[in-house]
Amino acid sequence: MRFMVLLKADKNTEAGVLPSTELLAAMGKYNEELVNAGVMPAGEGLQPSSKGARIKFSGGRRTVTTGPFPERELIAGFWMFQVNSIEEAIEWVKRCPDPLPRGRGRDRNSPGFRSLGF
């Protein structure tokens, strides 16, 4: 089964603030464990929404809106997991270093699961 683990954006990710060197090292180690276990075929951080655009499809019309966009709707990064069950995916996420330490929206911005249903 494939799962997409989403990390929501916050004011710091939207401002382009990089995580601490300690968190970058911990996340690098975690990502290496995922890859070595054959769990993560893809994953990366995303640029702030100020560098992006949305395209709305309505019949034959296309409407383009450039960023930035409200934080509540944004994703700062993702992992794609290839595992045998949702339980296994959850166990891997539990091992993840806290991506938003020091109370930076921990309740609202915790990793979430989306099954890709493939």
N, C-alpha and C positions, 0 to 999 in steps of 0.2 A: 504494500500500500504506500502511496505517496501522500505526504502532508506538507503543507506550506506553513511555516512558523513565521508570524509577522511581528515585527517590533514597531510599535507606534512611535511617531515623532513627538518631540516636546519642544519647548522654546529654545533649548540648547542645540538640539540637532538642526532645528530650522535656522539657527544663527550660524551654523557651520562650526560650532564648538566641538573640538575633538575630545574623546574620552581621555582620562588620565593615562599615563604610560603604564601604570599598574593594571588598569582595566584592559587596555589594548593587549598587554602581554597575556593576561588571563583568558581573554577571548581568543587570542591566537592559539593558545594551548588547547582550549576547548574545540575550536574549529579543526585543529590537527587531529584530535581524538575522533571527531565525527568522520573525517575523511579516512583515517586509518581503519576505522570500523566499517567502512563502506556505507555509512548512513547518509552522508551529505553529498549529493551529486552537484549541488549548486547553492550559492548563498553569497550575499554581499550587502553592503550599506548603500543607501541611495542619497543622492544630492538633495539639498534643501529645495522646497517647492518653488522658491523664487527663481530657480533655473528651469522650471518645467512648464508644461502647458496641458490643458485638457481639451479634448475635441468631443463635442456633443453631436450625435447623429440624430437627425430628425427627417425621415424620408430621404429626399435627395440633398438636403441641406446639411452643411457642416459648420458648426460654430466653434471657433477657437477662443479659449480664455487662457491668458498667461498668468503664472503665479506671481506672488505667493498666494497660498490658500490657507484657510483656517486650520489650526493644529489638530483639532478633533477628528479631522478626516484624513490624516496623513500617516504614511508609513516611512520609517527611517531605515528599514532594512528587512531582510528575510533570509530564511534558511529553507531549503527544500530537503525533506527527509524521505528516505526510502527505507521503510521498516516493515515488520510483519503485522503490527497491530497499532491501534491508537495508544494502547497501554505502553508499548515500547517507545513510541514517540514522546509520550508524557514523561517517562523516566529519563529520556535524554534531555528534555527541556529542564527538568528539575536539577540537572547537573550544571546548567548554564550559570556562569557568573551573572550577578545582578546587572543588567544592561543600563539601568537608571539608578545608580546608587545615591545615597544621601537624601532619600525622600523626594527625588525629582519626579513626582507623579507616579509613584510605584503602583498605587491601586488602579489607576486608570490606564497605565501604560505597560502592563505586564504582557509577556508574550502570549499570543493566542494561536489557536489551531484552526486551520481550514483544510478540510479534506478535498483533494482535487478530483476524487471520484473516478480515477482511471482504472 
